[in-house]
Amino acid sequence: MMLGVTPSGWLQLGFYMCVLTALAVPLGGYIARVLSGERTVLSPVLAPVERAFLNLSQSRPNEDMTWKQYATAVITFSLGGFLLLFTLLLAQGFLPLNPQGLSGLTPDLAFNTAVSFVTNTNWQSYGGETTLSYFSQMVGLTVQNFVSAAVGIAVLAVLMRSLSRQSTNKLGNFWTDLVRINLYILLPLALIVAVILGSQGVIQTFSAYVTAQTLEGGQQTLALGPVASQEAIKMLGTNGGGFFNTNSSHPFENPTPFSNFVELISILLIPAALCFTFGKMVGDNRQGVAIFAAMTLVFVPMTVACIALEQSGNPHLITAGADAGGGNMEGKETRFGITNSALWATATTAASNGSVNAMHDSFTPLGGMIPMVLMQFGEVIYGGAGSGLYGMLVFVILTVFIAGLMVGRTPEYLGKKIGGYEIKMASIAVLLPCALVLICTAVAVLSPLGQAGIYNPGAQGFSEVLYAFTSAANNNGSAFAGLGANNPFYNSLLGLCMLFGRFFVLLPVLAIAGSLAAKQTVPVSTGTLPTHTPLLVAILIGVIVLVGVLTYAPALALGPVIEH
């Protein structure tokens, strides 16, 4: 045994990373062709559908937009999606496909949920099977699972184009990107995954809930619904959330070890593939490999640490003689065990996914710290669909700037000189989510309304609040639980946190893209810092870790003080 990880644990993690990489490389090349408007294997079938959608939109799909026009389109589309979903949730009781007769949501919960799914966060202050109808799940949430993921990938596409183009302000058309990403990438992948999950027993039905007779002679209501279709895009779009309250620990969402593996692969598949898409689109595959390597070199050690800490068990229980052996199984599914639970916890928080197959609140103190820290790195270790890589590229810009200062060279990345404007925008994108987490956590723990929702006093209660706002500001969506968040105070504050955490990162990224695209490409010279080498990968990792540690260390240190 090494570092507390069993041989089986090492084997499972190694197999997972090999399969993920093997699938990500070809998928990355395919996504690059889609984003570049090239013909793909699906073009004969989907090209007429694409033209029909674009003609209906009357959006002039062949006209490229400036970054400001693109940003306006993103905001307009997202605002429209929010208003539609908010209205749908309020009116749920009057809409079809509601066999249980569930009423509409309260305004604060409808606001929180609409913001959550439009921002690709999928934070849930409710239990899905007791709150939402089939219509709300499908027409409301699943639709946003597709389009919010597509928005993230579209913004990434703009940033990638800005690095491959020069002396231009034209960066693509949002409506064209949105349609192509959904038609050629998300829908086909979701169909494949949904069929696989259905074959494993993930349910897909419009039937009303059924009452079953238990072995003890009692009765139990079994919640049903169209789950497989939502589960597939929930994972692939790094959305998270769950059809059922217990998420992917529910046997109707995740019934077998194979379905668990497929869902785990789906969480990181598109974020990992986009690294190789980046290499293709900027004309240098080494750049994509370097970023993938940086992500992996953070993810794997963090996963190993989480597995080891959970397999080591709780030292206090061991000392008290109350440990049953076999590690910390509290809050974990016996179907999946510690390795798959810890791997899921790190994958879902690294990828801005937020789904769970075990309760993070039940992890050991240091084991539970790992998912929180991965979110506090800014969701750039793979990260969300599109948002993870554009967040990582912001860190790359900061890294080449810092490295340039260290050696006295003008910083540049892929031939584009990095100036003060780019650094200011990058600083906003990196620091604003951090500020949101710290400010909102302080407000919650100092406010009587916030304190009323803390059911676990002491350090654990503080951690639950810190985790909640870390999850919201970084658009993750997972929770430590133990926090009463379904009330006007937390629904409103978390909703605003999600809103600012999404769009006040997205907009500076588009601004950076606009600035870089307008610049000439500088030829490589002896003073150019190579950005695909192990040295730059190491510096990049150092910058990410340093920003995370320096930003959040005060919150962890002041936690006990604020508590009292």
SULUR-V6571 format. One record per pair of residues at least 6 apart in sequence whose ideal C-beta (glycine too) atoms are under 7 Angstrom apart, sorted by the first residue. I is the first residue (numbers start at 0). J is the second residue. Records with the same first field share a line. If there is no record, write none. Layout:
I: J / J
//
This chain:
2: 303 / 307
3: 307 / 310 / 311
4: 303 / 306 / 307 / 310
5: 310
7: 338
8: 306 / 310 / 338
11: 338 / 339
12: 302 / 342
15: 263 / 342
16: 299
18: 264
19: 264 / 267 / 268 / 271
22: 264 / 268
23: 268 / 271 / 272 / 275
24: 275
26: 268 / 272
27: 272 / 273 / 274 / 275 / 276 / 279
28: 275 / 279
29: 39
30: 184 / 272 / 273 / 276
31: 276 / 279 / 280
32: 39
33: 39 / 179 / 183 / 184
34: 156 / 276 / 280
35: 280
39: 183
41: 183 / 187
45: 182 / 183
48: 182
49: 178 / 179 / 182
52: 178
53: 60 / 174 / 175 / 178
56: 174
58: 174
60: 172 / 174 / 175
62: 172
63: 169 / 170 / 171 / 172
64: 72 / 170 / 171 / 172 / 173
65: 168 / 169 / 170 / 513
66: 157 / 170 / 509 / 510 / 512 / 513
69: 157 / 170 / 173 / 509
70: 506 / 509
72: 173 / 174
73: 150 / 154 / 173 / 505
77: 117 / 150
80: 117 / 143 / 146
81: 113 / 114 / 117
84: 113 / 116 / 117 / 139 / 143
85: 109 / 110 / 113
87: 94 / 135 / 138 / 139
88: 103 / 104 / 109 / 112 / 113 / 135 / 139
89: 103 / 104 / 106 / 109
90: 103
91: 97 / 101 / 102 / 103 / 104 / 132 / 135
92: 101 / 102 / 103
94: 132 / 134
95: 134
96: 132 / 133 / 134 / 205
97: 132 / 133 / 134
98: 207
99: 207 / 208
101: 130 / 131 / 132
104: 112 / 130
107: 487 / 490 / 491
108: 124 / 125 / 485 / 490
110: 490 / 491 / 494
111: 124 / 490 / 493 / 494
114: 494 / 497 / 498
115: 121 / 122 / 476 / 497
116: 140 / 143 / 147
117: 143 / 147
118: 147 / 474 / 497 / 498 / 501
119: 147 / 148 / 151 / 237 / 238 / 383 / 386 / 474
120: 353 / 471 / 474 / 475 / 476 / 497
121: 238 / 239 / 240 / 353 / 476
122: 470 / 471 / 476 / 493 / 497
123: 240 / 241
124: 484 / 485 / 489 / 490
125: 485
126: 244
127: 241 / 242 / 243 / 244
128: 222 / 243 / 244
133: 205 / 224 / 225
136: 224 / 225 / 229 / 242
137: 225
140: 229
141: 228 / 229 / 232
144: 229 / 232 / 233 / 236 / 238
145: 181 / 185 / 232 / 236
146: 181
148: 185 / 236 / 237 / 238 / 384
149: 177 / 180 / 181 / 185
151: 383 / 384 / 385 / 386
152: 180 / 384 / 385
153: 173 / 176 / 177 / 180 / 385
154: 385 / 389 / 505 / 508 / 509
155: 273 / 385 / 388 / 389
156: 171 / 176
157: 170 / 171 / 509 / 512
158: 389 / 392 / 508 / 511 / 512
159: 277 / 280 / 281
160: 170 / 171 / 516
161: 170 / 512 / 515 / 516
162: 281 / 413 / 415 / 515
163: 280 / 281 / 282
164: 516
165: 518 / 519 / 520
166: 517 / 519
167: 516 / 517
168: 513 / 516 / 517
170: 512 / 516
185: 232 / 235 / 236
188: 235
189: 231 / 232 / 235
192: 231 / 234 / 235 / 261 / 265
193: 227 / 228 / 231
195: 261
196: 227 / 230 / 231 / 258 / 261
197: 203 / 227
199: 254 / 255 / 257 / 258
200: 254 / 255
201: 226 / 227 / 230 / 251 / 252 / 254 / 258
202: 223 / 226 / 227 / 251
203: 225 / 226 / 227 / 228
204: 223 / 224 / 225
205: 225
206: 223
208: 220 / 221 / 222 / 223
209: 221 / 223
210: 218 / 220
211: 219 / 221
212: 218
213: 219
222: 243
224: 242
226: 242 / 251 / 252
229: 242
230: 242 / 252
232: 238
233: 239 / 240 / 354
234: 262 / 265 / 266 / 352 / 354
235: 265 / 268 / 269
236: 384
237: 266 / 270 / 350 / 351 / 352 / 383 / 384
238: 352
239: 347 / 352 / 353 / 354 / 476 / 477
240: 353 / 354 / 476
241: 247 / 252 / 354
242: 252
243: 249 / 251 / 252
246: 252 / 354 / 355
247: 253 / 262 / 354 / 355 / 356
248: 332 / 355 / 356 / 357
253: 259 / 262 / 356
256: 334 / 335
259: 335 / 339 / 356
263: 342 / 343 / 346
266: 346 / 347 / 350 / 352
267: 346 / 350 / 381
269: 384
270: 350 / 381 / 382 / 383 / 384 / 387 / 388
271: 291 / 381
273: 385 / 388
274: 287 / 290 / 291 / 388
275: 287 / 291
277: 286 / 287 / 290 / 388
278: 284 / 285 / 286 / 287 / 288
281: 413
285: 531
286: 413 / 530 / 531
289: 530 / 531 / 535 / 536
290: 391
292: 536
293: 536 / 539 / 540
294: 380 / 381
296: 540
297: 380 / 540
298: 345 / 349 / 380 / 381
301: 345 / 369 / 373
302: 341 / 342 / 345
304: 369
305: 341 / 344 / 345 / 366 / 369
306: 337 / 338 / 341 / 342
308: 363 / 365 / 366
309: 326 / 327 / 337 / 341 / 362 / 363 / 366
310: 326 / 337
311: 326
312: 322 / 326 / 327
313: 322 / 327 / 363
316: 322
326: 337
327: 363
328: 337
329: 361
330: 357 / 358 / 360 / 361
331: 337 / 340 / 357
332: 340 / 356 / 357
335: 356
340: 356 / 357
343: 355 / 356 / 357
344: 357 / 359 / 370
345: 369 / 370 / 373
347: 353 / 354 / 355 / 477
348: 370 / 373 / 374 / 475 / 477
349: 373 / 380 / 381
350: 381 / 382 / 383 / 387
351: 378 / 382 / 383 / 386 / 387 / 473 / 474 / 475
353: 470 / 475 / 476 / 477
355: 477
358: 480
359: 367 / 370 / 477 / 479
360: 479 / 480 / 481
370: 477
371: 466 / 469
372: 547
373: 380
374: 469 / 470 / 473 / 475
375: 469 / 547 / 551
376: 543 / 547
377: 390 / 429 / 432 / 473
378: 386 / 387 / 390 / 473 / 474 / 475
379: 387 / 390 / 391 / 394 / 543
381: 387
382: 388 / 390 / 391
383: 474
386: 474
389: 508
390: 504
393: 425 / 428 / 429 / 508
394: 539 / 542 / 543
395: 412 / 539
396: 412 / 417 / 421 / 425
397: 425 / 429 / 542
398: 535 / 538 / 539 / 542
399: 410 / 411 / 412 / 417 / 528 / 530
400: 410 / 417 / 422
401: 542
402: 528 / 538
403: 409 / 410 / 528
408: 526 / 528
409: 416
410: 417
411: 417 / 521 / 527
412: 530
413: 530
414: 520 / 521
415: 515 / 518 / 520
416: 518 / 521
420: 514
421: 511 / 514 / 515
424: 507 / 510 / 511
425: 511
427: 503 / 507
428: 504 / 507 / 508
429: 546
431: 499 / 503 / 504
432: 472 / 473 / 500 / 504
433: 550
435: 472 / 496 / 499 / 500
436: 468 / 469 / 472
437: 554
439: 468 / 492 / 496
440: 464 / 465 / 468 / 554
441: 561
442: 449 / 492
443: 449 / 464 / 492
444: 450 / 461 / 464 / 561
445: 561
448: 488
449: 488
452: 482 / 483 / 484 / 486 / 489
453: 460 / 463 / 464 / 482
454: 481 / 483
455: 463 / 481
457: 562
458: 558 / 559 / 562
459: 481
461: 558 / 561 / 562
462: 479
463: 479 / 481 / 482
464: 482
465: 554
466: 478 / 479
467: 478 / 479 / 482 / 484 / 493
468: 496
470: 476 / 477 / 478
471: 493 / 496 / 497 / 500
472: 496 / 500
473: 500
474: 497 / 500 / 501
484: 493
529: 535
//
